[in-house]
Amino acid sequence: MLTKNFTVLAVLSASLISGAIHQTSVSAQSVPDVTLWDQQIGRGASFKTNKAVADLSKYGFNDKASAIQVNNGQKWRFYAGKNFTGEYIDVGPDEAVGSIGRLNNRISSLKAIN
């Protein structure tokens, strides 16, 4: 009886550990590289992406960003013009900017940079 209880306990422990590892890797992959907000960080409408965007108007977020969060160890460049043109600011890696200054409500495109 004691051996059977240890076997059940070992199986349950292994199951819990593998479930925790699986959940950790899934949640880490779901963090977007960039989040833009139309108000403060974490407030208002947001736009999230993991890839370059040449024209935010295609997503209804052109000239709306007031705050930026960059994740996943990359540096991103945010442009006033479409197709990665005009004035720009660099943010990241892993940085949040609650006030984007001269480009407030003027960002039209963005891409990761080295």
Contacts in CASP RR format, 6 or more apart in sequence:
PFRMAT RR
TARGET T0000
AUTHOR 0000-0000-0000
METHOD contacts of the structure
MODEL  1
MLTKNFTVLAVLSASLISGAIHQTSVSAQSVPDVTLWDQQIGRGASFKTN
KAVADLSKYGFNDKASAIQVNNGQKWRFYAGKNFTGEYIDVGPDEAVGSI
GRLNNRISSLKAIN
31 71 0 8 1.000
31 72 0 8 1.000
32 48 0 8 1.000
32 49 0 8 1.000
32 50 0 8 1.000
32 71 0 8 1.000
33 49 0 8 1.000
33 50 0 8 1.000
33 51 0 8 1.000
33 70 0 8 1.000
33 71 0 8 1.000
33 72 0 8 1.000
33 74 0 8 1.000
33 76 0 8 1.000
33 112 0 8 1.000
34 48 0 8 1.000
34 49 0 8 1.000
34 50 0 8 1.000
34 68 0 8 1.000
34 69 0 8 1.000
34 70 0 8 1.000
34 71 0 8 1.000
34 76 0 8 1.000
34 110 0 8 1.000
35 42 0 8 1.000
35 46 0 8 1.000
35 47 0 8 1.000
35 48 0 8 1.000
35 68 0 8 1.000
35 69 0 8 1.000
35 71 0 8 1.000
36 46 0 8 1.000
36 47 0 8 1.000
36 48 0 8 1.000
36 61 0 8 1.000
36 64 0 8 1.000
36 65 0 8 1.000
36 67 0 8 1.000
36 68 0 8 1.000
36 107 0 8 1.000
36 110 0 8 1.000
37 43 0 8 1.000
37 44 0 8 1.000
37 45 0 8 1.000
37 46 0 8 1.000
37 65 0 8 1.000
37 66 0 8 1.000
37 67 0 8 1.000
37 68 0 8 1.000
37 69 0 8 1.000
38 44 0 8 1.000
38 45 0 8 1.000
38 46 0 8 1.000
38 61 0 8 1.000
38 64 0 8 1.000
38 65 0 8 1.000
38 66 0 8 1.000
39 45 0 8 1.000
39 66 0 8 1.000
39 67 0 8 1.000
40 66 0 8 1.000
40 67 0 8 1.000
40 98 0 8 1.000
41 67 0 8 1.000
41 69 0 8 1.000
41 96 0 8 1.000
41 98 0 8 1.000
42 67 0 8 1.000
42 69 0 8 1.000
43 67 0 8 1.000
45 61 0 8 1.000
45 64 0 8 1.000
47 56 0 8 1.000
47 59 0 8 1.000
47 60 0 8 1.000
47 61 0 8 1.000
47 64 0 8 1.000
47 65 0 8 1.000
49 110 0 8 1.000
52 84 0 8 1.000
52 109 0 8 1.000
52 110 0 8 1.000
52 111 0 8 1.000
52 112 0 8 1.000
53 59 0 8 1.000
53 109 0 8 1.000
53 110 0 8 1.000
53 111 0 8 1.000
54 82 0 8 1.000
54 83 0 8 1.000
54 84 0 8 1.000
54 109 0 8 1.000
55 62 0 8 1.000
55 82 0 8 1.000
55 83 0 8 1.000
55 108 0 8 1.000
55 109 0 8 1.000
56 62 0 8 1.000
56 63 0 8 1.000
56 64 0 8 1.000
56 65 0 8 1.000
56 82 0 8 1.000
56 107 0 8 1.000
56 108 0 8 1.000
56 109 0 8 1.000
56 110 0 8 1.000
57 82 0 8 1.000
57 108 0 8 1.000
62 82 0 8 1.000
62 107 0 8 1.000
62 108 0 8 1.000
63 105 0 8 1.000
63 106 0 8 1.000
63 107 0 8 1.000
63 108 0 8 1.000
64 105 0 8 1.000
64 107 0 8 1.000
65 78 0 8 1.000
65 100 0 8 1.000
65 103 0 8 1.000
65 104 0 8 1.000
65 105 0 8 1.000
65 107 0 8 1.000
66 98 0 8 1.000
66 99 0 8 1.000
66 100 0 8 1.000
66 104 0 8 1.000
66 105 0 8 1.000
67 96 0 8 1.000
67 97 0 8 1.000
67 98 0 8 1.000
67 99 0 8 1.000
67 100 0 8 1.000
68 76 0 8 1.000
68 78 0 8 1.000
68 91 0 8 1.000
68 96 0 8 1.000
68 97 0 8 1.000
68 98 0 8 1.000
68 100 0 8 1.000
69 95 0 8 1.000
69 96 0 8 1.000
69 97 0 8 1.000
70 76 0 8 1.000
70 91 0 8 1.000
70 92 0 8 1.000
70 93 0 8 1.000
70 94 0 8 1.000
70 95 0 8 1.000
70 96 0 8 1.000
71 94 0 8 1.000
72 93 0 8 1.000
72 94 0 8 1.000
73 92 0 8 1.000
73 93 0 8 1.000
73 94 0 8 1.000
74 92 0 8 1.000
74 93 0 8 1.000
74 112 0 8 1.000
75 90 0 8 1.000
75 91 0 8 1.000
75 92 0 8 1.000
75 93 0 8 1.000
75 112 0 8 1.000
75 113 0 8 1.000
75 114 0 8 1.000
76 90 0 8 1.000
76 91 0 8 1.000
76 92 0 8 1.000
76 110 0 8 1.000
76 111 0 8 1.000
76 112 0 8 1.000
76 113 0 8 1.000
77 84 0 8 1.000
77 88 0 8 1.000
77 89 0 8 1.000
77 90 0 8 1.000
77 110 0 8 1.000
77 111 0 8 1.000
77 112 0 8 1.000
77 113 0 8 1.000
78 88 0 8 1.000
78 89 0 8 1.000
78 90 0 8 1.000
78 91 0 8 1.000
78 100 0 8 1.000
78 103 0 8 1.000
78 107 0 8 1.000
78 109 0 8 1.000
78 110 0 8 1.000
79 85 0 8 1.000
79 86 0 8 1.000
79 87 0 8 1.000
79 88 0 8 1.000
79 107 0 8 1.000
79 108 0 8 1.000
79 109 0 8 1.000
79 110 0 8 1.000
80 86 0 8 1.000
80 87 0 8 1.000
80 88 0 8 1.000
80 103 0 8 1.000
80 106 0 8 1.000
80 107 0 8 1.000
80 108 0 8 1.000
81 87 0 8 1.000
81 108 0 8 1.000
81 109 0 8 1.000
82 108 0 8 1.000
82 109 0 8 1.000
83 109 0 8 1.000
84 109 0 8 1.000
84 111 0 8 1.000
85 109 0 8 1.000
87 102 0 8 1.000
87 103 0 8 1.000
87 106 0 8 1.000
88 103 0 8 1.000
89 97 0 8 1.000
89 100 0 8 1.000
89 101 0 8 1.000
89 102 0 8 1.000
89 103 0 8 1.000
90 113 0 8 1.000
91 97 0 8 1.000
100 107 0 8 1.000
END
